Amino acid sequence: MNADERQHRILVLARDNGDVDVGKLAAELAVAPETIRRDLRTLEQHGLVRRTHGGARAVETARFETTLAMRTTRRVPEKRRIAAACAELVGDAETVFVDEGFTPQLIAEALPADRSLTVVTASLSTAAVLATNPATTVLLLGGRVRGRTLATVDHWATAMLAGFVIDLAFVGANGISREHGLTTPDPAVADVKAQVVRVSRRRVFAGVHTKFGVSSFCRFAEISDFETIVTDAALPASEAHRYSLLGPQVLRV
């Protein structure tokens, strides 16, 4: 197996499993750990993986995006803490947007169930979670349904959003960086998210620490568009401070 073949195999494993370990790769591919580290450096230079302590994880790109099913198995305790913290930010909002993805779905589950809310979402999964609560009115955006995330996109969704003024939006992203703002691999998804940012009075970004410093294909918002960023405590306090200098309050939970 030459270097190109080995790196392709490493990338396949990273995308299938979410992340890879240097020691396990070295044993599986029968090469030295330093060889694997060189391969990971090469893949990172091409923007395909991001190095972690002892390994690497796959970076979502225009050609690759993790499925909703995979997201439900990764960093679940952190995502639940983020969701609970987000629910405490609802305040007196009457209309709330909940984005696609697993963390937003957990936010939807954590929303107060004893008060009247109108929730707008592009996510079929989130709509199903909320629809059983008689106190919640659910508005599901129309459009083409993406199989990987079970969310609607395209002009039907953006046109529907254009007619709303939303009190509070909980927005996710595939990457967030101080240089490029909030990004996602798919232009159609970016259009929906950008429209949400335009029509919402308050905006909260919710995402685990591994999203930070990552840039994907399509930029849809700036850091300064958000009043609050909610992430887990594994984001270093120094890095959280750097993001707060751009405008939002950063909560590490």
VOBA-1610 file (N, C-alpha, C; in pm, whole numbers, padded with zeros to 5 digits, always signed):
BEGIN
Met+00085-00119+00000Met+00000+00000+00000Met+00089+00125+00000Asn+00076+00207-00106Asn+00158+00328-00112Asn+00092+00439-00029Ala+00156+00557-00026Ala+00109+00666+00060Ala-00030+00713+00020Asp-00056+00726-00111Asp-00188+00772-00156Asp-00297+00673-00114Glu-00271+00546-00132Glu-00368+00443-00094Glu-00390+00443+00057Arg-00282+00458+00131Arg-00292+00459+00277Arg-00371+00580+00326Gln-00344+00696+00268Gln-00417+00817+00309Gln-00564+00809+00272His-00594+00748+00157His-00734+00730+00119His-00804+00640+00221Arg-00736+00532+00263Arg-00795+00442+00362Arg-00816+00513+00495Ile-00721+00594+00535Ile-00734+00669+00660Ile-00854+00763+00652Leu-00870+00830+00539Leu-00982+00923+00523Leu-01115+00850+00528Val-01123+00734+00462Val-01246+00655+00465Val-01281+00616+00609Leu-01181+00570+00685Leu-01204+00532+00824Leu-01247+00651+00908Ala-01184+00766+00885Ala-01221+00886+00961Ala-01365+00927+00932Arg-01405+00917+00806Arg-01542+00957+00770Arg-01644+00855+00817Asp-01606+00728+00820Asp-01699+00625+00868Asp-01717+00631+01018Asn-01609+00663+01091Asn-01612+00656+01237Asn-01615+00791+01306Gly-01594+00898+01230Gly-01591+01031+01289Gly-01451+01075+01326Asp-01370+00981+01380Asp-01232+01013+01413Asp-01148+00886+01407Val-01017+00903+01411Val-00924+00790+01404Val-00813+00810+01505Asp-00750+00698+01544Asp-00643+00698+01643Asp-00513+00653+01577Val-00405+00725+01605Val-00276+00695+01542Val-00233+00552+01569Gly-00240+00509+01694Gly-00195+00375+01729Gly-00274+00267+01659Lys-00404+00281+01655Lys-00489+00181+01590Lys-00465+00179+01439Leu-00446+00297+01379Leu-00418+00302+01235Leu-00284+00235+01204Ala-00185+00263+01286Ala-00054+00204+01263Ala-00061+00052+01267Ala-00136-00003+01363Ala-00150-00148+01373Ala-00228-00204+01255Glu-00337-00137+01217Glu-00421-00188+01107Glu-00349-00183+00973Leu-00271-00075+00951Leu-00206-00057+00822Leu-00062-00108+00820Ala-00017-00161+00934Ala+00116-00222+00945Ala+00228-00125+00907Val+00222-00005+00963Val+00328+00094+00943Val+00359+00157+01078Ala+00465+00236+01083Ala+00504+00302+01207Ala+00409+00417+01240Pro+00389+00446+01369Pro+00304+00559+01407Pro+00348+00690+01341Glu+00479+00712+01325Glu+00525+00835+01262Glu+00478+00845+01117Thr+00469+00731+01049Thr+00417+00731+00912Thr+00272+00778+00911Ile+00193+00729+01006Ile+00053+00772+01017Ile+00045+00921+01048Arg+00133+00969+01135Arg+00131+01112+01168Arg+00162+01196+01044Arg+00256+01151+00960Arg+00285+01223+00836Arg+00163+01222+00743Asp+00097+01106+00736Asp-00024+01097+00653Asp-00132+01193+00703Leu-00148+01200+00833Leu-00249+01290+00889Leu-00214+01436+00864Arg-00085+01468+00871Arg-00044+01605+00838Arg-00078+01639+00694Thr-00055+01545+00604Thr-00087+01567+00463Thr-00237+01586+00444Leu-00315+01501+00506Leu-00461+01512+00495Leu-00511+01643+00556Glu-00448+01686+00666Glu-00487+01812+00727Glu-00453+01930+00636Gln-00338+01925+00570Gln-00300+02032+00477Gln-00399+02045+00361His-00464+01935+00327His-00565+01936+00221His-00706+01967+00276Gly-00714+01995+00405Gly-00842+02032+00464Gly-00939+01918+00482Leu-00890+01792+00485Leu-00977+01676+00491Leu-00994+01621+00632Val-00894+01642+00718Val-00904+01603+00858Val-00850+01716+00944Arg-00882+01708+01071Arg-00826+01802+01168Arg-00758+01721+01277Arg-00631+01751+01301Arg-00554+01675+01400Arg-00611+01695+01540Thr-00612+01587+01616Thr-00651+01591+01756Thr-00541+01524+01837His-00553+01527+01969His-00455+01460+02053His-00461+01310+02028Gly-00357+01254+01968Gly-00352+01111+01943Gly-00419+01063+01817Gly-00466+01155+01734Gly-00534+01111+01613Gly-00584+01226+01529Ala-00702+01209+01469Ala-00760+01312+01384Ala-00908+01283+01367Arg-00981+01384+01324Arg-01122+01364+01292Arg-01150+01420+01155Ala-01252+01367+01091Ala-01287+01410+00956Ala-01346+01550+00958Val-01307+01631+00861Val-01363+01765+00843Val-01472+01757+00737Glu-01587+01816+00767Glu-01696+01815+00671Glu-01666+01916+00560Thr-01682+01872+00437Thr-01651+01954+00320Thr-01768+01952+00224Ala-01751+02021+00111Ala-01857+02023+00010Ala-01890+01883-00042Arg-01794+01790-00031Arg-01815+01654-00080Arg-01847+01553+00030Phe-01836+01595+00156Phe-01860+01502+00267Phe-01927+01575+00382Glu-02031+01511+00435Glu-02101+01564+00551Glu-02150+01446+00634Thr-02134+01453+00765Thr-02180+01344+00850Thr-02333+01335+00849Thr-02385+01216+00869Thr-02529+01196+00872Thr-02584+01233+01010Leu-02715+01255+01014Leu-02780+01283+01141Leu-02763+01166+01236Ala-02770+01042+01184Ala-02755+00924+01269Ala-02618+00922+01336Met-02512+00960+01263Met-02378+00962+01323Met-02370+01069+01432Arg-02435+01183+01409Arg-02427+01291+01506Arg-02493+01256+01639Thr-02591+01164+01635Thr-02660+01126+01758Thr-02575+01038+01848Thr-02458+00995+01801Thr-02373+00906+01879Thr-02247+00973+01931Arg-02225+01099+01895Arg-02098+01164+01926Arg-02118+01281+02023Arg-02041+01281+02133Arg-02039+01390+02232Arg-02181+01424+02281Val-02257+01321+02309Val-02396+01343+02350Val-02407+01415+02485Pro-02329+01379+02588Pro-02342+01454+02715Pro-02315+01604+02698Glu-02212+01638+02619Glu-02183+01779+02595Glu-02300+01848+02523Lys-02355+01779+02425Lys-02466+01838+02349Lys-02590+01858+02437Arg-02612+01766+02530Arg-02727+01782+02620Arg-02707+01902+02714Arg-02584+01922+02761Arg-02558+02039+02846Arg-02577+02168+02767Ile-02530+02169+02644Ile-02548+02287+02558Ile-02696+02314+02537Ala-02773+02210+02510Ala-02916+02226+02486Ala-02987+02284+02608Ala-02952+02233+02726Ala-03016+02283+02848Ala-02984+02431+02870Ala-02858+02470+02843Ala-02819+02610+02858Ala-02891+02698+02758Cys-02909+02648+02636Cys-02981+02725+02534Cys-03126+02748+02574Ala-03190+02645+02628Ala-03330+02658+02667Ala-03351+02767+02772Glu-03249+02790+02853Glu-03259+02895+02955Glu-03251+03035+02896Leu-03215+03046+02768Leu-03203+03176+02703Leu-03330+03221+02633Val-03433+03140+02638Val-03557+03171+02563Val-03617+03303+02610Gly-03614+03328+02741Gly-03668+03454+02793Gly-03814+03472+02756Asp-03848+03592+02705Asp-03987+03620+02671Asp-04016+03598+02522Ala-03929+03527+02453Ala-03951+03500+02311Ala-04080+03421+02291Glu-04154+03457+02190Glu-04277+03385+02155Glu-04259+03302+02029Thr-04168+03345+01941Thr-04139+03270+01818Thr-03992+03232+01819Val-03964+03106+01793Val-03829+03052+01804Val-03799+02970+01678Phe-03680+02991+01622Phe-03632+02904+01515Phe-03536+02803+01574Val-03552+02676+01536Val-03461+02569+01577Val-03403+02507+01451Asp-03273+02510+01440Asp-03203+02467+01320Asp-03208+02316+01303Glu-03156+02268+01189Glu-03139+02126+01166Glu-03022+02074+01248Gly-03015+01941+01266Gly-02902+01881+01337Gly-02943+01823+01471Phe-02852+01746+01531Phe-02885+01677+01655Phe-02884+01769+01776Thr-02786+01858+01787Thr-02786+01951+01901Thr-02911+02039+01900Pro-02950+02098+01784Pro-03077+02172+01783Pro-03197+02086+01821Gln-03197+01959+01781Gln-03308+01872+01820Gln-03314+01857+01972Leu-03197+01847+02036Leu-03194+01842+02182Leu-03240+01973+02243Ile-03209+02084+02178Ile-03260+02214+02225Ile-03412+02215+02222Ala-03469+02164+02111Ala-03614+02157+02099Ala-03676+02077+02213Glu-03612+01964+02246Glu-03663+01880+02355Glu-03654+01952+02490Ala-03558+02044+02504Ala-03538+02114+02631Ala-03621+02242+02644Leu-03687+02284+02537Leu-03767+02407+02545Leu-03879+02392+02648Pro-03918+02502+02713Pro-04024+02492+02814Pro-04153+02437+02754Ala-04206+02334+02816Ala-04325+02267+02762Ala-04455+02323+02818Asp-04444+02414+02914Asp-04564+02463+02983Asp-04603+02604+02941Arg-04547+02650+02829Arg-04583+02784+02781Arg-04603+02780+02630Ser-04679+02874+02581Ser-04712+02877+02439Ser-04592+02930+02359Leu-04547+02850+02263Leu-04438+02888+02175Leu-04474+02852+02032Thr-04432+02935+01938Thr-04437+02900+01797Thr-04294+02870+01754Val-04270+02749+01708Val-04136+02707+01669Val-04132+02683+01519Val-04037+02750+01454Val-04014+02732+01311Val-03889+02645+01296Thr-03896+02547+01207Thr-03780+02461+01187Thr-03778+02406+01045Ala-03657+02375+00998Ala-03640+02305+00870Ala-03623+02156+00891Ser-03618+02111+01015Ser-03585+01974+01049Ser-03709+01889+01070Leu-03723+01782+00993Leu-03834+01690+01012Leu-03828+01625+01149Ser-03708+01591+01194Ser-03692+01526+01324Ser-03735+01618+01438Thr-03693+01744+01430Thr-03730+01839+01535Thr-03881+01866+01534Ala-03940+01878+01415Ala-04084+01899+01405Ala-04159+01784+01470Ala-04112+01661+01447Ala-04178+01545+01506Ala-04168+01545+01658Val-04054+01588+01710Val-04034+01594+01855Val-04131+01693+01919Leu-04151+01807+01855Leu-04230+01915+01913Leu-04380+01902+01890Ala-04418+01831+01784Ala-04558+01831+01742Ala-04652+01769+01845Thr-04600+01686+01934Thr-04686+01621+02033Thr-04720+01710+02152Asn-04654+01825+02162Asn-04681+01916+02274Asn-04794+02012+02235Pro-04907+02005+02303Pro-05021+02089+02264Pro-04996+02238+02283Ala-04896+02276+02365Ala-04867+02418+02387Ala-04779+02477+02278Thr-04726+02393+02190Thr-04632+02439+02089Thr-04694+02432+01951Thr-04685+02544+01878Thr-04725+02547+01738Thr-04599+02528+01654Val-04600+02428+01567Val-04482+02396+01488Val-04506+02435+01342Leu-04414+02514+01288Leu-04417+02551+01146Leu-04296+02487+01080Leu-04321+02390+00993Leu-04214+02319+00923Leu-04194+02383+00787Leu-04071+02428+00762Leu-04041+02491+00634Leu-04053+02390+00521Gly-04108+02434+00410Gly-04121+02347+00294Gly-03992+02340+00215Gly-03990+02252+00114Gly-03873+02244+00027Gly-03825+02102+00004Arg-03709+02091-00060Arg-03646+01962-00084Arg-03588+01908+00046Val-03612+01782+00074Val-03562+01721+00197Val-03426+01656+00170Arg-03326+01696+00247Arg-03193+01638+00235Arg-03188+01507+00313Gly-03148+01399+00247Gly-03149+01269+00310Gly-03053+01255+00425Arg-02938+01325+00420Arg-02838+01308+00526Arg-02881+01372+00657Thr-02960+01479+00650Thr-02996+01552+00772Thr-03146+01560+00797Leu-03228+01512+00701Leu-03374+01520+00714Leu-03420+01664+00738Ala-03364+01755+00658Ala-03400+01897+00668Ala-03435+01951+00530Thr-03519+02053+00528Thr-03565+02112+00403Thr-03477+02229+00362Val-03462+02245+00230Val-03380+02352+00175Val-03443+02403+00046Asp-03373+02496-00018Asp-03408+02556-00147Asp-03509+02669-00131His-03559+02721-00245His-03630+02849-00242His-03762+02842-00166Trp-03822+02723-00157Trp-03946+02713-00080Trp-03919+02750+00065Ala-03812+02702+00121Ala-03778+02729+00261Ala-03739+02874+00283Thr-03654+02929+00196Thr-03610+03067+00215Thr-03724+03166+00193Ala-03814+03136+00097Ala-03928+03224+00072Ala-04022+03225+00192Met-04043+03110+00252Met-04129+03104+00371Met-04068+03183+00486Leu-03938+03168+00506Leu-03870+03242+00612Leu-03879+03393+00590Ala-03874+03436+00465Ala-03874+03579+00435Ala-04000+03648+00486Gly-04107+03573+00509Gly-04232+03631+00557Gly-04242+03638+00708Phe-04138+03597+00779Phe-04142+03592+00925Phe-04055+03700+00989Val-04088+03734+01112Val-03998+03805+01203Val-03988+03717+01327Ile-03872+03657+01350Ile-03856+03556+01454Ile-03785+03619+01574Asp-03837+03593+01692Asp-03779+03652+01814Asp-03640+03598+01844Leu-03622+03466+01833Leu-03497+03403+01876Leu-03466+03285+01785Ala-03344+03277+01738Ala-03301+03166+01653Ala-03186+03091+01716Phe-03201+02960+01725Phe-03091+02873+01766Phe-03031+02813+01638Val-02907+02851+01610Val-02844+02818+01482Val-02722+02731+01505Gly-02706+02629+01422Gly-02588+02546+01425Gly-02503+02571+01302Ala-02387+02508+01296Ala-02297+02521+01182Ala-02203+02402+01181Asn-02146+02375+01066Asn-02044+02270+01057Asn-01908+02321+01104Gly-01889+02452+01096Gly-01766+02512+01143Gly-01788+02655+01187Ile-01707+02700+01282Ile-01711+02839+01326Ile-01567+02883+01351Ser-01529+02993+01289Ser-01392+03042+01307Ser-01394+03194+01310Arg-01294+03250+01379Arg-01286+03396+01387Arg-01253+03457+01251Glu-01189+03381+01166Glu-01151+03432+01034Glu-01267+03428+00934His-01341+03316+00934His-01442+03296+00830His-01586+03297+00881Gly-01607+03313+01009Gly-01742+03314+01062Gly-01801+03175+01067Leu-01932+03164+01041Leu-02003+03037+01047Leu-02017+02980+00906Thr-01985+02850+00893Thr-01982+02789+00761Thr-02050+02652+00763Thr-02088+02608+00642Thr-02152+02478+00623Thr-02116+02429+00483Pro-02114+02298+00458Pro-02067+02249+00328Pro-02161+02276+00210Asp-02291+02282+00234Asp-02389+02282+00125Asp-02444+02423+00101Pro-02434+02476-00023Pro-02486+02611-00050Pro-02634+02626-00021Ala-02713+02520-00044Ala-02857+02528-00018Ala-02885+02543+00132Val-02809+02473+00214Val-02823+02486+00359Val-02778+02625+00404Ala-02669+02673+00346Ala-02620+02807+00381Ala-02724+02914+00350Asp-02796+02900+00240Asp-02901+02997+00205Asp-03010+03002+00311Val-03052+02885+00360Val-03156+02881+00462Val-03106+02944+00592Lys-02986+02910+00632Lys-02930+02964+00756Lys-02911+03116+00746Ala-02863+03162+00631Ala-02845+03307+00612Ala-02977+03381+00622Gln-03081+03321+00567Gln-03213+03385+00576Gln-03262+03388+00720Val-03236+03282+00794Val-03272+03280+00936Val-03203+03395+01010Val-03076+03414+00983Val-03001+03522+01048Val-03063+03657+01014Arg-03106+03674+00891Arg-03163+03802+00849Arg-03296+03833+00918Val-03378+03732+00942Val-03515+03758+00991Val-03529+03743+01142Ser-03421+03714+01212Ser-03430+03691+01357Ser-03377+03809+01436Arg-03447+03843+01542Arg-03407+03954+01628Arg-03286+03917+01715Arg-03289+03795+01770Arg-03181+03744+01854Arg-03131+03613+01795Arg-03000+03592+01803Arg-02943+03471+01744Arg-02844+03410+01842Val-02855+03277+01858Val-02767+03203+01946Val-02703+03091+01864Phe-02569+03084+01868Phe-02501+02970+01807Phe-02481+02863+01912Ala-02514+02738+01877Ala-02497+02625+01967Ala-02414+02519+01898Gly-02303+02478+01961Gly-02219+02375+01900Gly-02107+02332+01992Val-02064+02207+01977Val-01956+02155+02060Val-01822+02218+02021His-01724+02203+02109His-01596+02273+02092His-01522+02231+01965Thr-01548+02111+01914Thr-01478+02065+01794Thr-01517+02142+01670Lys-01624+02220+01676Lys-01665+02304+01562Lys-01574+02426+01547Phe-01506+02464+01654Phe-01433+02591+01657Phe-01300+02579+01583Gly-01269+02684+01507Gly-01148+02685+01428Gly-01163+02609+01297Val-01283+02562+01268Val-01310+02484+01146Val-01381+02573+01045Ser-01341+02563+00920Ser-01405+02637+00811Ser-01450+02540+00704Ser-01576+02549+00666Ser-01631+02466+00561Ser-01645+02550+00434Phe-01724+02504+00340Phe-01728+02563+00206Phe-01804+02695+00197Cys-01921+02702+00263Cys-02011+02817+00244Cys-02027+02897+00372Arg-01993+03024+00365Arg-02009+03112+00481Arg-02150+03170+00479Phe-02218+03169+00596Phe-02354+03222+00599Phe-02375+03328+00706Ala-02279+03349+00796Ala-02297+03450+00901Ala-02163+03487+00960Glu-02159+03603+01025Glu-02041+03650+01097Glu-02058+03621+01246Ile-01949+03615+01318Ile-01954+03596+01463Ile-02035+03708+01527Ser-02018+03829+01479Ser-02084+03945+01537Ser-02235+03945+01519Asp-02288+03856+01434Asp-02433+03846+01415Asp-02502+03784+01536Phe-02425+03723+01628Phe-02483+03645+01736Phe-02465+03715+01870Glu-02570+03707+01951Glu-02560+03765+02085Glu-02496+03669+02184Thr-02510+03538+02156Thr-02456+03437+02247Thr-02402+03318+02169Ile-02292+03264+02217Ile-02238+03136+02169Ile-02242+03041+02287Val-02301+02923+02267Val-02307+02822+02372Val-02230+02699+02326Thr-02129+02661+02403Thr-02048+02545+02370Thr-02013+02471+02498Asp-01929+02368+02487Asp-01893+02292+02606Asp-01762+02344+02665Ala-01732+02296+02785Ala-01618+02349+02862Ala-01483+02309+02805Ala-01481+02219+02706Ala-01353+02181+02646Ala-01296+02289+02555Leu-01376+02388+02518Leu-01321+02502+02447Leu-01238+02583+02547Pro-01109+02605+02520Pro-01026+02679+02617Pro-01083+02817+02648Ala-01071+02858+02773Ala-01122+02989+02814Ala-01057+03101+02733Ser-00930+03085+02700Ser-00861+03188+02622Ser-00922+03202+02482Glu-00959+03089+02424Glu-01021+03093+02291Glu-01162+03150+02300Ala-01236+03114+02403Ala-01369+03171+02423Ala-01361+03323+02434His-01259+03372+02504His-01242+03517+02519His-01218+03583+02383Arg-01139+03520+02297Arg-01113+03576+02164Arg-01242+03589+02084Tyr-01329+03490+02095Tyr-01457+03499+02024Tyr-01546+03608+02085Ser-01541+03622+02217Ser-01625+03723+02282Ser-01585+03864+02241Leu-01458+03884+02205Leu-01414+04016+02161Leu-01481+04057+02030Leu-01537+03961+01957Leu-01607+03990+01832Leu-01755+04024+01855Gly-01800+04020+01980Gly-01936+04063+02007Gly-02019+03975+02097Pro-02028+03844+02073Pro-02120+03762+02151Pro-02069+03727+02290Gln-02160+03700+02380Gln-02127+03636+02506Gln-02098+03489+02477Val-01995+03434+02537Val-01960+03292+02513Val-01983+03216+02644Leu-02075+03118+02638Leu-02105+03034+02753Leu-02041+02897+02732Arg-01960+02853+02829Arg-01898+02720+02826Arg-01961+02637+02936Val-02030+02529+02896Val-02109+02452+02993Val-02063+02308+03000
//
